[in-house]
């Protein structure tokens, strides 16, 4: 890979130690590789505001990986999308909406449902 330009980044000693631990722990070949990927992952996050980062306990992540390996899901992302779709079914959303209306009465704050890009969202 040809590098067109080099930049410098300053870290505090503690931050650099944490970076080195991550590079080793996650198996990156160098600090540069890790930082390059981090920059482009951040760019993707900024471009796609619908993206959410979730911390998953290692045991659950291992379980998801096992299900992916066995062919139940195409990827970790696929497994999480299906879990979210299953959790947020019509009945649960209706229940949440009723609770929101109840909170509106208790707090006196208005909770309006508006459509954004054809999807319902809640705005306070």
N, CA and C of each residue as an Amber inpcrd file, in Angstrom:
protein
   372
   0.8450000  -1.1750000   0.0000000   0.0000000   0.0000000   0.0000000
   0.8970000   1.2470000   0.0000000   0.6290000   2.1450000  -0.9040000
   1.4090000   3.3720000  -1.0170000   0.8050000   4.4460000  -0.1160000
   1.6820000   5.1280000   0.6210000   1.2210000   6.1830000   1.5220000
   1.5540000   7.5200000   0.8850000   0.5170000   8.3460000   0.7070000
   0.6990000   9.6300000   0.0490000   1.2180000  10.7070000   0.9860000
   0.7440000  10.6760000   2.2120000   1.1420000  11.7220000   3.1500000
   1.1410000  11.1690000   4.5600000   2.0200000  11.6870000   5.3540000
   2.1560000  11.2380000   6.7410000   1.6450000  12.3440000   7.6590000
   0.9300000  11.9680000   8.7330000   0.4870000  12.9530000   9.7240000
   0.9920000  12.5210000  11.0950000   1.0400000  13.4670000  12.0140000
   1.4560000  13.1680000  13.3860000   0.2580000  13.2990000  14.3060000
   0.1920000  12.4290000  15.2810000  -0.8620000  12.4670000  16.2840000
  -0.1870000  12.3790000  17.6380000  -0.5800000  13.2500000  18.5530000
   0.0070000  13.2360000  19.8910000  -0.9520000  12.5610000  20.8630000
  -0.3920000  11.7170000  21.7250000  -1.1520000  11.0280000  22.7630000
  -0.4580000  11.2390000  24.0960000  -1.2390000  11.2490000  25.1610000
  -0.6500000  11.2110000  26.4890000  -0.1220000   9.7920000  26.7030000
   0.8300000   9.6400000  27.5880000   1.4570000   8.3390000  27.8470000
   0.4110000   7.2610000  28.1560000  -0.5400000   7.5880000  29.0110000
  -1.5950000   6.6460000  29.3910000  -2.4090000   6.2330000  28.1670000
  -2.7620000   7.1990000  27.3280000  -3.5330000   6.9040000  26.1240000
  -2.7490000   6.0110000  25.1620000  -1.4650000   6.2870000  25.0440000
  -0.6160000   5.4860000  24.1590000  -0.5070000   4.0510000  24.6670000
  -0.4050000   3.8840000  25.9810000  -0.3850000   2.5350000  26.5580000
  -1.6870000   1.7920000  26.2570000  -2.8200000   2.4910000  26.3940000
  -4.1170000   1.8880000  26.0820000  -4.1980000   1.5210000  24.6000000
  -3.6960000   2.3970000  23.7450000  -3.6820000   2.1320000  22.3090000
  -2.8570000   0.8860000  21.9970000  -1.6770000   0.7980000  22.5810000
  -0.8180000  -0.3660000  22.3530000  -1.4830000  -1.6620000  22.8220000
  -2.1690000  -1.5940000  23.9570000  -2.8690000  -2.7790000  24.4600000
  -3.9680000  -3.2070000  23.4820000  -4.7070000  -2.2350000  22.9600000
  -5.7640000  -2.5490000  21.9920000  -5.1940000  -3.1490000  20.7100000
  -4.1210000  -2.5600000  20.2200000  -3.4720000  -3.0570000  19.0000000
  -3.0720000  -4.5170000  19.1890000  -2.4420000  -4.8210000  20.3220000
  -2.0250000  -6.2040000  20.6160000  -3.2310000  -7.1220000  20.8120000
  -4.1700000  -6.6630000  21.6270000  -5.3260000  -7.4780000  21.9830000
  -6.1830000  -7.8310000  20.7660000  -6.3370000  -6.8740000  19.8530000
  -7.2110000  -7.0830000  18.6990000  -6.4650000  -7.6020000  17.4710000
  -5.1450000  -7.7260000  17.5830000  -4.3770000  -8.3510000  16.5130000
  -4.0580000  -7.4630000  15.3180000  -4.0220000  -6.1620000  15.5260000
  -3.6360000  -5.2740000  14.4280000  -2.1300000  -5.3390000  14.2380000
  -1.6760000  -5.0730000  13.0200000  -0.2470000  -5.1760000  12.7310000
   0.5370000  -3.9780000  13.2600000  -0.1370000  -2.8410000  13.4450000
   0.5700000  -1.6420000  13.9040000  -0.4130000  -0.6180000  14.4550000
   0.1200000   0.3710000  15.1330000  -0.6940000   1.4910000  15.5950000
  -1.3300000   2.1920000  14.4000000  -0.5440000   2.3590000  13.3470000
  -1.0360000   3.0590000  12.1510000  -2.2600000   2.3750000  11.5650000
  -2.2120000   1.0430000  11.4620000  -3.3550000   0.3040000  10.9100000
  -4.5880000   0.5370000  11.7790000  -4.4190000   0.4490000  13.0890000
  -5.5360000   0.6450000  14.0060000  -6.1200000   2.0480000  13.8680000
  -5.2590000   3.0670000  13.8570000  -5.7180000   4.4550000  13.7800000
  -6.3960000   4.7290000  12.4390000  -5.8240000   4.1990000  11.3340000
  -6.4490000   4.3760000  10.0180000  -7.8620000   3.7990000  10.0150000
  -8.0050000   2.5700000  10.5210000  -9.3220000   1.9400000  10.5540000
 -10.2730000   2.6900000  11.4770000  -9.7560000   3.1710000  12.6090000
 -10.5920000   3.9360000  13.5380000 -11.1240000   5.2050000  12.8780000
 -10.2700000   5.8750000  12.1130000 -10.6840000   7.1110000  11.4270000
 -11.7930000   6.8030000  10.4230000 -11.6260000   5.7390000   9.6320000
 -12.6280000   5.4300000   8.6250000 -13.9040000   4.8530000   9.2270000
 -13.7970000   4.1490000  10.3520000 -15.0030000   3.7080000  11.0490000
 -15.7790000   4.8990000  11.6030000 -15.0550000   5.8880000  12.1150000
 -15.7060000   7.0990000  12.6070000 -16.3850000   7.8370000  11.4550000
 -15.7440000   7.8720000  10.3050000 -16.3250000   8.5060000   9.1180000
 -17.6390000   7.8200000   8.7490000 -17.6580000   6.4850000   8.7680000
 -18.8870000   5.7410000   8.4710000 -19.9730000   6.0730000   9.4830000
 -19.6000000   6.1810000  10.7490000 -20.5650000   6.5020000  11.7980000
 -21.1740000   7.8750000  11.5600000 -20.3500000   8.8270000  11.2010000
 -20.8370000  10.1880000  10.9380000 -21.7580000  10.1970000   9.7280000
 -21.3970000   9.4440000   8.6890000 -22.1970000   9.4010000   7.4650000
 -23.5380000   8.7070000   7.6800000 -23.5770000   7.7580000   8.5930000
 -24.7890000   6.9720000   8.8020000 -25.2730000   7.1690000  10.2320000
 -26.0560000   8.2230000  10.4530000 -26.4650000   8.5570000  11.8150000
 -27.3840000   7.5080000  12.4300000 -27.8620000   6.5590000  11.6230000
 -28.7080000   5.5030000  12.1540000 -27.8780000   4.4110000  12.8270000
 -26.5740000   4.5040000  12.7530000 -25.7090000   3.5080000  13.3510000
 -25.6360000   3.7180000  14.8570000 -25.6990000   2.6280000  15.5930000
 -25.6230000   2.6750000  17.0430000 -24.5280000   1.7130000  17.4850000
 -23.6820000   2.1650000  18.3780000 -22.6510000   1.2890000  18.9240000
 -23.1900000   0.6710000  20.2070000 -23.0420000  -0.6500000  20.3290000
 -23.5720000  -1.3700000  21.4760000 -22.4540000  -2.1840000  22.1060000
 -22.3190000  -2.0890000  23.4190000 -21.3670000  -2.9350000  24.1430000
 -22.0770000  -4.2280000  24.4990000 -21.5090000  -5.3450000  24.0500000
 -22.1140000  -6.6520000  24.2810000 -21.1760000  -7.4610000  25.1650000
 -21.7030000  -8.0360000  26.2410000 -20.8490000  -8.8580000  27.1110000
 -20.2210000 -10.0090000  26.3140000 -18.9790000 -10.3570000  26.6280000
 -18.2660000 -11.3970000  25.8710000 -19.0160000 -12.7160000  25.7580000
 -19.6770000 -13.1570000  26.8110000 -20.3930000 -14.4240000  26.7680000
 -21.5170000 -14.3920000  25.7260000 -22.2500000 -13.2980000  25.6730000
 -23.3350000 -13.1690000  24.6960000 -22.7650000 -13.0640000  23.2880000
 -21.6680000 -12.3230000  23.1420000 -21.0320000 -12.2080000  21.8260000
 -20.5460000 -13.5730000  21.3400000 -19.9910000 -14.3890000  22.2470000
 -19.5810000 -15.7550000  21.8880000 -20.7880000 -16.5700000  21.4340000
 -21.8920000 -16.4110000  22.1190000 -23.1200000 -17.1250000  21.7570000
 -23.5800000 -16.7050000  20.3580000 -23.5780000 -15.4060000  20.1040000
 -23.9630000 -14.9000000  18.7790000 -23.0230000 -15.4550000  17.7160000
 -21.7210000 -15.4190000  17.9830000 -20.7400000 -15.9470000  17.0240000
 -20.9830000 -17.4280000  16.7340000 -21.3320000 -18.1920000  17.7660000
 -21.6300000 -19.6170000  17.5790000 -22.8400000 -19.7960000  16.6650000
 -23.8690000 -18.9860000  16.8830000 -25.0630000 -19.0620000  16.0280000
 -24.7380000 -18.6800000  14.5900000 -23.8520000 -17.7120000  14.4090000
 -23.4240000 -17.3280000  13.0590000 -22.6520000 -18.4800000  12.4180000
 -21.7180000 -19.0610000  13.1640000 -20.9240000 -20.1820000  12.6460000
 -21.8000000 -21.3600000  12.2340000 -22.8880000 -21.5910000  12.9920000
 -23.7750000 -22.7160000  12.6950000 -24.7650000 -22.3850000  11.5800000
 -24.7330000 -21.1510000  11.0970000 -25.5750000 -20.7800000   9.9660000
 -26.9530000 -20.2490000  10.3090000 -27.2220000 -19.9970000  11.5910000
 -28.5210000 -19.4450000  11.9600000 -28.6510000 -17.9840000  11.5190000
 -27.5290000 -17.2880000  11.4770000 -27.4930000 -15.8980000  11.0250000
 -26.3320000 -15.7190000  10.0640000 -26.4360000 -14.7010000   9.2060000
 -25.3670000 -14.4310000   8.2400000 -24.1600000 -13.7640000   8.8850000
 -24.4190000 -12.9580000   9.9240000 -23.3490000 -12.1910000  10.5710000
 -23.8270000 -11.7440000  11.9500000 -22.9020000 -11.1600000  12.7100000
 -23.2820000 -10.5860000  14.0080000 -24.3630000  -9.5270000  13.8090000
 -24.1500000  -8.6860000  12.8010000 -25.1010000  -7.6070000  12.5320000
 -26.4890000  -8.1610000  12.2320000 -26.5380000  -9.2240000  11.4220000
 -27.8090000  -9.8520000  11.0760000 -28.5030000 -10.3640000  12.3440000
 -27.7510000 -11.0080000  13.2310000 -28.3130000 -11.5240000  14.4770000
 -28.8820000 -10.3860000  15.3300000 -28.1350000  -9.2960000  15.4290000
 -28.5980000  -8.1620000  16.2370000 -29.8120000  -7.4870000  15.6130000
 -29.8230000  -7.3410000  14.2850000 -30.9890000  -6.7440000  13.6120000
 -32.2420000  -7.5720000  13.8890000 -32.1070000  -8.9030000  13.7680000
 -33.2700000  -9.7660000  14.0010000 -33.7170000  -9.7070000  15.4580000
 -32.7700000  -9.6400000  16.3860000 -33.1210000  -9.5360000  17.8080000
 -33.8740000  -8.2350000  18.0830000 -33.4090000  -7.1600000  17.4930000
 -34.0780000  -5.8590000  17.6860000 -35.4580000  -5.8720000  17.0560000
 -35.5630000  -6.4060000  15.8260000 -36.8730000  -6.4980000  15.1720000
 -37.8440000  -7.3200000  16.0140000 -37.3570000  -8.4110000  16.5840000
 -38.1970000  -9.2740000  17.4080000 -38.6370000  -8.5530000  18.6940000
 -37.7100000  -7.8330000  19.3050000 -38.0050000  -7.1450000  20.5540000
 -39.0110000  -6.0110000  20.3540000 -38.8070000  -5.2220000  19.3110000
 -39.6720000  -4.0650000  19.0720000 -40.8230000  -4.4450000  18.1420000
 -41.6520000  -5.3760000  18.6050000 -42.8210000  -5.7640000  17.8270000
 -43.9270000  -4.7260000  18.0320000 -44.9930000  -4.8710000  17.2740000
 -46.0950000  -3.9000000  17.2950000 -46.6710000  -3.7350000  18.7070000
 -46.8580000  -4.8470000  19.4000000 -47.4500000  -4.8020000  20.7390000
 -46.5790000  -4.0110000  21.7140000 -45.2560000  -4.2340000  21.6800000
 -44.3530000  -3.5390000  22.5930000 -44.3030000  -2.0400000  22.2680000
 -44.3340000  -1.7020000  20.9910000 -44.3110000  -0.2850000  20.6000000
 -45.5920000   0.4000000  21.0640000 -46.7380000  -0.2670000  20.8760000
 -48.0100000   0.3070000  21.3360000 -47.9900000   0.5250000  22.8460000
 -47.4390000  -0.4340000  23.5820000 -47.3410000  -0.3150000  25.0330000
 -46.4700000   0.8830000  25.4200000 -45.3550000   1.0560000  24.7120000
 -44.4660000   2.1950000  24.9820000 -45.1670000   3.5090000  24.6850000
 -45.9660000   3.5330000  23.6310000 -46.6860000   4.7560000  23.2780000
 -47.7140000   5.1090000  24.3590000 -48.3940000   4.1000000  24.8890000
 -49.3560000   4.3460000  25.9720000 -48.6350000   4.8770000  27.2100000
 -47.4740000   4.2940000  27.5110000 -46.6910000   4.7590000  28.6590000
 -46.2400000   6.2040000  28.4470000 -45.8550000   6.5440000  27.2150000
 -45.4260000   7.9170000  26.9110000 -46.5770000   8.8880000  27.1280000
 -47.7730000   8.5020000  26.7060000 -48.9420000   9.3690000  26.9100000
 -49.2340000   9.5370000  28.4020000 -49.0580000   8.4490000  29.1690000
 -49.2510000   8.5360000  30.6150000 -48.2420000   9.4780000  31.2490000
 -46.9940000   9.4190000  30.7960000 -45.9480000  10.3090000  31.3150000
 -46.2550000  11.7510000  30.9470000 -46.8550000  11.9510000  29.7820000
 -47.2300000  13.2970000  29.3650000 -48.2340000  13.8860000  30.3540000
 -49.1820000  13.0800000  30.7780000 -50.1860000  13.5560000  31.7450000
 -49.5430000  13.8700000  33.0910000 -48.6160000  13.0040000  33.5230000
 -47.9740000  13.1680000  34.8340000 -47.0340000  14.3720000  34.8410000
 -46.2130000  14.5070000  33.7940000 -45.1880000  15.5510000  33.7770000
 -45.6630000  16.8710000  33.1940000 -46.7430000  16.8170000  32.3990000
 -47.2130000  18.0260000  31.7500000 -46.3990000  18.3970000  30.5150000
 -45.4390000  17.5470000  30.1550000 -44.6340000  17.7910000  28.9530000
 -45.2690000  17.0850000  27.7760000 -45.3170000  17.7670000  26.6550000
 -45.9310000  17.2160000  25.4600000 -44.9840000  16.2430000  24.7470000
 -45.5240000  15.1220000  24.3360000 -44.7620000  14.1510000  23.5560000
 -45.4970000  13.9890000  22.2350000 -44.9300000  14.5330000  21.1900000
 -45.5570000  14.4750000  19.8810000 -44.9240000  13.3890000  19.0350000
 -45.7700000  12.7030000  18.2850000 -45.2740000  11.7110000  17.3360000
 -45.3410000  12.3620000  15.9640000 -44.2000000  12.4340000  15.3030000
 -44.1580000  12.9940000  13.9600000 -43.5210000  11.9790000  13.0300000
 -43.7160000  12.1760000  11.7450000 -43.1140000  11.2690000  10.7800000
 -41.8620000  11.9140000  10.2070000 -40.8160000  11.1180000  10.1100000
 -39.5610000  11.5700000   9.5270000 -39.1550000  10.5090000   8.5180000
 -39.0120000  10.8820000   7.2840000 -38.6800000   9.9260000   6.2210000
 -39.6650000   8.7670000   6.1940000 -40.9530000   9.0540000   6.4510000
 -41.9580000   8.0170000   6.4000000 -42.0270000   7.1380000   7.6250000
 -41.2040000   7.4040000   8.6510000 -41.1890000   6.5830000   9.8620000
 -41.6710000   7.4070000  11.0350000 -42.4050000   6.7680000  11.9480000
 -42.8440000   7.4590000  13.1490000 -41.6900000   7.5830000  14.1190000
 -41.5670000   8.7620000  14.7240000 -40.5790000   8.9550000  15.7830000
 -41.2610000   9.7130000  16.9150000 -40.6620000   9.6820000  18.0760000
 -41.2050000  10.4040000  19.2270000 -40.3350000  11.6320000  19.4540000
 -40.9760000  12.7710000  19.6200000 -40.2650000  14.0010000  19.9060000
 -40.7910000  14.5900000  21.1810000 -39.8940000  15.0290000  22.0610000
 -40.3110000  15.6260000  23.3290000 -40.2300000  17.1200000  23.2210000
